[in-house]
Amino acid sequence: MYAPVHKARTTWAADLFTGNWWNLSLYNVTGVLGFHGYDLYRYADEHWMRGGTPAPAEVAEAKEVFRERGDARDQLDATDPLFGRYKGSNVILVQLEAFQSFVVGQRIGGQPVTPNIDKLKADSLYFDNFYHQTAQGRTSDADLAANASLQPLPSGSVFTRFAQHAYDSLALTLKDGGYAANAFHAYDGGFWNRNMMYDTLGYDEFYSKNAYAIDEPLGWSLGDKSFFKQSVRLMAAQPQPFYSFLISLSSHHPYALPASVQTLDVGAFKGTMFGDYLEAVHYVDAAIGQLVGELKAAGLWERSIFMFYGDHDNSIDDWQPFETFLGHRLNDAERFRVLKGVPFLVHLPDGARAGTYRQAGGQLDVAPTALHLLGIPSGGKAMLGTPLVTAQPLAGKEVVFRSGAFIDGKVLYVPPEDGLPEHSRCYDFASGGLLPDASRCSPGAQDAVRELQASDLAVTRDLVPAMRREP
């Protein structure tokens, strides 16, 4: 184990081991035995040899990253006319399982795949350049990113590894503002350690599988149509204003739904996992349409900020069906965007500012967006995202991915898997073409590493309280 790792660390891959933000890169350099040996060394170094105490310079640099983001949010709060426009509104946030944006607005055999979302877009803000930022924690990573505005870990899940640490969550922040906060997910409460993590994040109640009548058994648990209907009934009994976080489940891998609920003719995709995926998202789209109807009937629609986003990709690794469905071959940059792209929709209580928005955004921006609209300052919080619903997009906005890649609406940067800088790739965002001069992405790549390292330090060393800016 030692010899190849030592050679790589001290020669050609030294920068990779110093940055250390993506395990796949390390694996490609060290091999399986070397990787596990180095992983053990990292753990011992972090928890035993250094006593779990980070260097003061590391803490100072991390605080600077959080301060910069807090300053950006403060500036928007002070100048943007939408700050506080919807003060006192309820917030209803829905996380959709494996729901990617490439299906939205598409048709197959003349039939729309997402007719209800297409209709909802007409009086909502829809962000078509929005991305998931998850890693190995998948659904739990999306939850963390959206609700705590922090990056996932390079390995494992924050929910299972650091559920006892402190976070500046959306639920806790809203509760400080007089909100009730509840989570809804019709599955085992111990899955992804949610019972413990949701207590840490500050929810008043977590309505897990035991809170629901399983009257529509589907896939892993309760079908989304019944789940949403029962959840609205629970919400309607809550004191207002409230924050409700709902996690759907019906479009979970492997996507096979019973014939009785298959209403989309997927044509040549019938009998394939890709065809099953289209069927599943079509069902979830119908459930979203029903959810909107239930909220209206309960008198909550016009009193709430309603938002949903997809949590991660669908894990289908064959690009042929994607290209057949979309009608053209995908270059490397397009594949990256399809893989990472998830929908993000915001419906405001008065239906204002409807349209499709092109600025880059990611899951870390969800909580800051809600707080901005409610007029709740977040500049002092240890959050890394910035609001997306503003009169003017924030200049220089980057969406950072766990691998160290980033998108800013002008370029897409993909770091090298072997750690050699000359193997990094910098693409023109508009055309997807590879830029001959990769140095155009260098400043953004450095900022991406700063963000990842600051987030990792705050999460793993329980330093979120230390990252807060003094009032």
C-alpha positions as CSV (number, residue, x, y, z in Angstrom):
1,M,0.0,0.0,0.0
2,Y,2.7,2.5,1.1
3,A,5.1,2.5,-1.8
4,P,2.9,3.6,-4.7
5,V,1.0,6.1,-2.6
6,H,4.2,7.6,-1.2
7,K,5.6,7.9,-4.7
8,A,2.5,9.6,-6.1
9,R,2.3,11.9,-3.1
10,T,5.9,13.1,-3.4
11,T,6.1,13.3,-7.2
12,W,3.6,13.7,-10.0
13,A,0.3,13.6,-7.9
14,A,1.3,15.8,-5.0
15,D,-1.3,18.4,-5.7
16,L,-4.0,15.9,-5.8
17,F,-3.3,14.6,-2.4
18,T,-3.0,18.1,-1.0
19,G,-6.4,19.1,-2.4
20,N,-8.0,15.8,-1.7
21,W,-11.6,16.8,-2.6
22,W,-12.7,13.8,-4.7
23,N,-12.2,10.1,-3.8
24,L,-12.5,8.8,-7.3
25,S,-9.4,10.8,-8.3
26,L,-7.4,9.3,-5.5
27,Y,-8.7,5.8,-6.4
28,N,-7.6,6.2,-10.0
29,V,-4.1,7.1,-8.8
30,T,-3.6,4.6,-5.9
31,G,-5.6,1.5,-6.9
32,V,-8.0,-0.3,-4.5
33,L,-5.4,-1.4,-1.9
34,G,-3.6,1.9,-1.9
35,F,-6.8,3.9,-1.6
36,H,-8.0,2.0,1.4
37,G,-4.6,2.3,3.0
38,Y,-4.5,6.0,2.4
39,D,-8.1,6.3,3.6
40,L,-7.1,4.7,6.9
41,Y,-4.1,7.0,7.1
42,R,-6.4,10.1,6.5
43,Y,-8.8,9.0,9.3
44,A,-5.9,8.4,11.7
45,D,-4.3,11.7,10.9
46,E,-7.6,13.6,11.2
47,H,-8.9,12.0,14.4
48,W,-5.8,10.8,16.3
49,M,-2.5,12.2,15.2
50,R,-3.8,15.8,14.9
51,G,-6.3,15.4,17.7
52,G,-9.1,16.6,15.5
53,T,-7.8,20.2,15.8
54,P,-7.5,22.1,12.5
55,A,-4.7,24.5,11.9
56,P,-5.6,28.2,12.6
57,A,-4.8,29.1,9.0
58,E,-7.3,26.5,7.7
59,V,-10.1,27.9,10.0
60,A,-9.3,31.5,9.0
61,E,-9.5,30.6,5.3
62,A,-12.8,28.8,5.8
63,K,-14.2,31.7,7.7
64,E,-13.2,34.0,4.9
65,V,-15.1,31.9,2.4
66,F,-18.3,31.9,4.5
67,R,-17.8,35.7,5.1
68,E,-17.7,36.3,1.4
69,R,-20.9,34.5,0.8
70,G,-22.6,36.1,3.7
71,D,-21.5,39.5,2.4
72,A,-23.0,38.7,-1.0
73,R,-26.3,37.8,0.6
74,D,-26.3,40.9,2.8
75,Q,-25.7,43.0,-0.3
76,L,-28.7,41.5,-2.0
77,D,-30.8,41.9,1.1
78,A,-30.0,45.6,1.1
79,T,-30.5,46.3,-2.6
80,D,-32.9,43.8,-4.1
81,P,-36.6,44.9,-4.1
82,L,-37.7,41.3,-3.7
83,F,-36.1,41.0,-0.2
84,G,-39.0,40.5,2.2
85,R,-41.7,40.8,-0.5
86,Y,-43.4,37.7,0.8
87,K,-42.8,38.1,4.5
88,G,-44.9,35.8,6.7
89,S,-45.7,33.3,3.8
90,N,-45.7,29.6,4.4
91,V,-42.8,27.7,2.7
92,I,-43.6,24.4,1.1
93,L,-40.5,22.7,-0.3
94,V,-40.6,19.4,-2.2
95,Q,-37.7,17.2,-3.0
96,L,-38.4,14.9,-6.0
97,E,-36.7,11.6,-6.2
98,A,-34.3,11.2,-9.2
99,F,-36.2,13.8,-11.1
100,Q,-34.0,15.3,-13.8
101,S,-34.7,18.4,-15.9
102,F,-34.1,16.8,-19.3
103,V,-37.6,15.4,-19.2
104,V,-39.4,18.7,-18.5
105,G,-41.2,20.1,-21.5
106,Q,-40.5,17.0,-23.6
107,R,-43.0,14.9,-25.5
108,I,-42.9,11.3,-26.6
109,G,-45.3,10.0,-29.2
110,G,-47.0,13.4,-29.2
111,Q,-47.8,13.0,-25.4
112,P,-46.2,15.4,-22.9
113,V,-44.0,13.7,-20.3
114,T,-44.6,16.4,-17.6
115,P,-47.9,18.1,-18.5
116,N,-48.6,19.4,-15.0
117,I,-45.2,20.9,-14.5
118,D,-45.4,22.4,-17.9
119,K,-48.6,24.1,-16.9
120,L,-47.3,25.1,-13.5
121,K,-44.3,26.8,-15.2
122,A,-46.7,29.3,-16.8
123,D,-47.2,31.2,-13.5
124,S,-44.0,30.2,-11.7
125,L,-40.3,30.9,-11.9
126,Y,-38.5,28.0,-13.5
127,F,-34.7,27.7,-13.5
128,D,-33.4,25.6,-16.4
129,N,-29.8,25.9,-15.6
130,F,-30.0,24.4,-12.1
131,Y,-28.0,21.4,-10.9
132,H,-27.8,18.8,-8.1
133,Q,-24.7,18.9,-6.0
134,T,-24.8,15.5,-4.5
135,A,-22.1,12.8,-4.0
136,Q,-22.2,9.4,-2.3
137,G,-25.0,10.5,0.0
138,R,-27.4,11.0,-2.9
139,T,-30.8,11.8,-1.5
140,S,-29.4,12.8,1.9
141,D,-26.8,15.0,0.2
142,A,-29.6,16.9,-1.6
143,D,-31.4,17.3,1.6
144,L,-28.3,18.8,3.3
145,A,-27.5,21.1,0.3
146,A,-31.0,22.5,0.1
147,N,-31.7,22.8,3.8
148,A,-28.3,23.7,5.2
149,S,-26.6,25.2,2.2
150,L,-23.4,23.1,2.6
151,Q,-21.5,20.8,0.3
152,P,-21.7,17.0,0.8
153,L,-18.7,15.0,1.9
154,P,-16.3,13.3,-0.6
155,S,-17.3,10.0,1.0
156,G,-20.3,8.8,2.9
157,S,-23.2,11.0,4.1
158,V,-23.2,13.9,6.5
159,F,-26.5,12.5,7.8
160,T,-24.9,9.3,9.0
161,R,-21.4,10.5,9.8
162,F,-22.0,13.9,11.5
163,A,-25.7,14.0,12.6
164,Q,-24.6,15.2,16.0
165,H,-22.9,18.4,14.7
166,A,-24.5,21.9,14.5
167,Y,-25.9,23.4,11.2
168,D,-27.6,26.6,10.3
169,S,-30.6,24.9,8.7
170,L,-33.6,26.4,7.0
171,A,-35.9,24.9,9.7
172,L,-33.9,26.3,12.6
173,T,-33.7,29.8,11.0
174,L,-37.4,29.9,10.2
175,K,-38.3,28.7,13.7
176,D,-36.3,31.7,15.1
177,G,-38.7,33.7,13.0
178,G,-41.8,32.2,14.5
179,Y,-42.4,29.4,12.1
180,A,-43.5,25.8,12.7
181,A,-41.2,23.4,10.8
182,N,-42.1,19.8,9.9
183,A,-40.7,17.1,7.5
184,F,-42.7,14.6,5.6
185,H,-41.5,11.3,4.1
186,A,-43.5,8.1,3.9
187,Y,-40.6,5.8,4.6
188,D,-38.6,4.3,7.5
189,G,-37.5,7.2,9.7
190,G,-34.2,5.5,10.4
191,F,-33.2,5.4,6.7
192,W,-30.3,7.9,6.1
193,N,-30.4,8.4,9.9
194,R,-33.2,10.9,9.4
195,N,-34.7,10.5,12.8
196,M,-31.5,11.9,14.4
197,M,-30.6,14.3,11.7
198,Y,-34.0,15.9,11.5
199,D,-33.9,16.5,15.3
200,T,-30.5,18.2,14.7
201,L,-31.9,20.3,11.9
202,G,-34.7,21.5,14.1
203,Y,-37.9,20.1,12.8
204,D,-40.8,20.1,15.2
205,E,-42.1,16.8,13.8
206,F,-40.9,14.2,11.3
207,Y,-43.9,12.5,9.7
208,S,-42.3,9.2,8.6
209,K,-44.0,6.1,7.3
210,N,-45.8,5.4,10.5
211,A,-47.8,8.6,10.1
212,Y,-49.4,7.5,6.8
213,A,-52.1,5.1,5.8
214,I,-50.5,2.9,3.1
215,D,-53.6,3.1,0.9
216,E,-51.6,3.4,-2.3
217,P,-48.7,0.9,-2.0
218,L,-46.3,1.7,-4.8
219,G,-42.6,1.1,-5.3
220,W,-40.7,1.5,-2.1
221,S,-43.6,2.6,0.0
222,L,-46.6,4.9,-0.4
223,G,-47.4,6.3,-3.8
224,D,-46.7,10.0,-4.2
225,K,-50.4,10.9,-5.0
226,S,-51.6,9.6,-1.6
227,F,-48.4,10.8,0.1
228,F,-49.1,14.4,-1.0
229,K,-52.8,14.2,-0.2
230,Q,-52.2,13.0,3.3
231,S,-49.4,15.5,3.8
232,V,-51.6,18.4,2.9
233,R,-54.1,17.2,5.4
234,L,-51.4,17.2,8.1
235,M,-50.2,20.7,6.9
236,A,-53.6,22.2,7.0
237,A,-53.8,21.4,10.7
238,Q,-50.5,23.2,11.4
239,P,-50.3,26.7,12.9
240,Q,-49.2,29.3,10.3
241,P,-46.8,30.4,9.1
242,F,-45.1,27.0,8.7
243,Y,-42.2,25.4,6.8
244,S,-43.0,22.0,5.3
245,F,-40.4,19.8,3.7
246,L,-41.7,16.9,1.7
247,I,-39.6,14.1,0.1
248,S,-41.2,12.1,-2.7
249,L,-40.4,8.4,-3.4
250,S,-42.3,7.0,-6.4
251,S,-39.6,7.8,-9.0
252,H,-37.0,5.8,-7.1
253,H,-34.7,3.4,-8.9
254,P,-35.4,0.9,-10.5
255,Y,-38.6,2.9,-11.6
256,A,-40.8,-0.1,-12.5
257,L,-44.4,0.9,-11.7
258,P,-47.4,-1.5,-11.9
259,A,-49.3,-1.5,-15.2
260,S,-52.3,0.0,-13.5
261,V,-50.6,3.4,-13.0
262,Q,-48.7,3.5,-16.3
263,T,-50.4,6.2,-18.5
264,L,-47.5,7.2,-20.8
265,D,-46.9,5.4,-24.0
266,V,-43.1,5.2,-24.1
267,G,-43.0,3.5,-27.5
268,A,-39.6,1.9,-28.3
269,F,-38.5,2.4,-24.7
270,K,-41.1,0.0,-23.4
271,G,-39.6,-2.7,-21.2
272,T,-36.3,-0.8,-20.7
273,M,-35.2,1.0,-17.5
274,F,-35.2,4.3,-19.4
275,G,-38.8,3.7,-20.4
276,D,-39.7,2.8,-16.8
277,Y,-38.0,6.0,-15.7
278,L,-40.2,8.0,-18.1
279,E,-43.3,6.3,-16.8
280,A,-42.2,7.0,-13.2
281,V,-41.6,10.8,-13.7
282,H,-44.9,11.0,-15.6
283,Y,-46.7,9.6,-12.6
284,V,-44.8,11.9,-10.2
285,D,-45.8,14.8,-12.5
286,A,-49.4,13.8,-12.1
287,A,-48.9,13.7,-8.4
288,I,-47.5,17.3,-8.5
289,G,-50.6,18.4,-10.3
290,Q,-52.7,16.8,-7.7
291,L,-50.6,18.4,-4.9
292,V,-51.2,21.8,-6.3
293,G,-55.0,21.1,-6.4
294,E,-55.0,19.9,-2.8
295,L,-53.1,23.0,-1.6
296,K,-55.6,25.2,-3.4
297,A,-58.5,23.3,-1.9
298,A,-57.0,23.7,1.6
299,G,-56.5,27.4,1.1
300,L,-52.7,27.2,1.3
301,W,-51.7,27.8,-2.3
302,E,-52.1,31.6,-2.2
303,R,-50.5,31.9,1.2
304,S,-47.3,29.9,0.5
305,I,-44.1,30.0,-1.4
306,F,-44.1,26.6,-3.2
307,M,-40.8,25.2,-4.4
308,F,-39.6,21.9,-5.8
309,Y,-36.3,20.5,-7.0
310,G,-34.9,17.2,-8.1
311,D,-32.5,15.4,-5.8
312,H,-30.1,13.6,-8.1
313,D,-29.6,11.8,-11.4
314,N,-31.4,8.6,-12.4
315,S,-28.3,6.3,-12.3
316,I,-28.8,5.1,-15.9
317,D,-25.3,5.0,-17.3
318,D,-26.1,4.2,-21.0
319,W,-26.3,7.4,-23.0
320,Q,-27.9,5.8,-26.0
321,P,-31.6,6.1,-24.8
322,F,-30.9,9.7,-23.6
323,E,-29.7,10.7,-27.1
324,T,-32.6,8.8,-28.8
325,F,-35.1,10.6,-26.5
326,L,-33.5,14.0,-27.0
327,G,-33.0,13.5,-30.7
328,H,-29.3,14.2,-31.0
329,R,-25.9,13.1,-30.0
330,L,-24.6,14.7,-26.8
331,N,-21.1,16.0,-26.5
332,D,-19.2,15.7,-23.2
333,A,-20.3,19.1,-21.9
334,E,-24.0,18.3,-22.7
335,R,-23.7,14.9,-21.0
336,F,-22.4,16.6,-17.9
337,R,-25.3,19.1,-17.9
338,V,-27.8,16.3,-18.5
339,L,-26.3,14.2,-15.7
340,K,-26.3,17.1,-13.2
341,G,-29.4,19.0,-14.3
342,V,-32.5,18.9,-12.1
343,P,-35.5,21.1,-12.2
344,F,-36.0,24.0,-9.7
345,L,-39.4,25.8,-9.7
346,V,-40.6,28.6,-7.4
347,H,-44.2,29.6,-7.3
348,L,-44.8,32.9,-5.4
349,P,-48.1,33.5,-3.6
350,D,-49.3,36.1,-6.1
351,G,-47.9,34.2,-9.1
352,A,-45.5,37.1,-9.9
353,R,-42.3,37.0,-12.0
354,A,-43.3,33.9,-13.9
355,G,-40.9,32.8,-16.6
356,T,-37.9,30.7,-17.4
357,Y,-34.6,31.9,-15.9
358,R,-31.2,31.1,-17.3
359,Q,-28.8,32.0,-14.5
360,A,-26.8,29.1,-13.0
361,G,-28.0,27.8,-9.7
362,G,-27.7,24.7,-7.5
363,Q,-29.2,23.1,-4.4
364,L,-27.1,25.1,-2.1
365,D,-29.1,28.1,-3.2
366,V,-32.5,26.8,-2.1
367,A,-32.5,27.9,1.6
368,P,-31.0,31.4,0.9
369,T,-33.7,31.9,-1.8
370,A,-36.5,31.2,0.6
371,L,-35.0,33.3,3.4
372,H,-34.5,36.2,1.0
373,L,-38.1,36.2,-0.2
374,L,-39.3,36.1,3.4
375,G,-37.1,39.0,4.4
376,I,-35.1,37.0,6.9
377,P,-31.4,38.0,6.8
378,S,-28.9,35.1,6.4
379,G,-25.6,37.0,6.0
380,G,-24.4,35.9,9.4
381,K,-25.3,32.2,8.8
382,A,-22.8,29.6,7.9
383,M,-24.3,29.0,4.4
384,L,-22.6,28.9,1.1
385,G,-25.5,29.5,-1.4
386,T,-27.0,32.8,-2.6
387,P,-30.6,33.7,-3.5
388,L,-31.7,32.9,-7.0
389,V,-35.0,34.8,-7.0
390,T,-33.8,38.4,-7.3
391,A,-34.6,41.3,-9.6
392,Q,-31.1,40.9,-11.2
393,P,-28.9,37.8,-11.2
394,L,-25.9,37.8,-8.9
395,A,-22.8,38.5,-11.0
396,G,-20.0,35.9,-11.0
397,K,-22.2,33.2,-9.6
398,E,-20.6,29.7,-9.6
399,V,-22.2,26.3,-9.0
400,V,-19.6,24.0,-7.5
401,F,-19.7,20.2,-7.6
402,R,-18.1,17.7,-5.3
403,S,-15.5,16.7,-7.8
404,G,-14.2,20.2,-8.0
405,A,-16.1,20.9,-11.3
406,F,-18.0,24.1,-11.6
407,I,-20.5,25.9,-13.9
408,D,-21.0,29.7,-14.0
409,G,-23.1,30.1,-17.1
410,K,-20.0,31.0,-19.2
411,V,-17.8,28.0,-18.8
412,L,-17.9,24.5,-17.5
413,Y,-14.8,23.2,-15.8
414,V,-14.1,19.5,-15.2
415,P,-11.0,18.7,-13.1
416,P,-8.6,15.9,-14.1
417,E,-9.3,12.4,-12.6
418,D,-5.6,11.7,-12.5
419,G,-4.6,14.9,-10.7
420,L,-2.6,16.3,-13.6
421,P,-3.6,19.9,-14.2
422,E,-2.9,19.6,-17.9
423,H,-5.7,17.0,-18.1
424,S,-8.4,19.3,-16.8
425,R,-11.1,20.4,-19.3
426,C,-12.6,23.9,-19.8
427,Y,-15.7,24.1,-22.0
428,D,-17.6,27.0,-23.5
429,F,-20.9,26.9,-21.8
430,A,-23.0,28.0,-24.7
431,S,-21.6,25.7,-27.4
432,G,-20.2,22.9,-25.2
433,G,-17.0,23.1,-27.2
434,L,-13.6,22.5,-25.5
435,L,-11.7,25.7,-25.1
436,P,-8.1,25.6,-26.2
437,D,-7.0,27.6,-23.3
438,A,-8.0,25.9,-20.1
439,S,-6.5,28.7,-18.0
440,R,-9.8,30.6,-18.5
441,C,-11.3,28.2,-15.9
442,S,-8.4,28.5,-13.5
443,P,-9.7,31.2,-11.1
444,G,-13.0,29.5,-10.9
445,A,-11.4,26.1,-10.2
446,Q,-9.4,27.6,-7.3
447,D,-12.6,29.1,-5.9
448,A,-14.3,25.7,-6.2
449,V,-11.6,24.1,-4.1
450,R,-11.9,26.9,-1.5
451,E,-15.6,26.3,-1.2
452,L,-15.3,22.5,-0.8
453,Q,-12.5,22.7,1.7
454,A,-14.3,25.4,3.8
455,S,-17.5,23.3,3.8
456,D,-15.7,20.1,4.7
457,L,-13.9,21.8,7.6
458,A,-17.2,23.2,8.9
459,V,-19.0,19.9,8.7
460,T,-16.3,17.4,9.9
461,R,-14.9,19.5,12.7
462,D,-18.3,20.8,13.9
463,L,-17.3,24.4,13.1
464,V,-20.5,25.8,11.7
465,P,-20.9,27.9,14.9
466,A,-17.4,29.2,14.4
467,M,-18.1,30.1,10.8
468,R,-21.0,32.4,11.6
469,R,-20.2,36.1,11.2
470,E,-20.4,38.3,14.2
471,P,-23.4,40.8,14.0
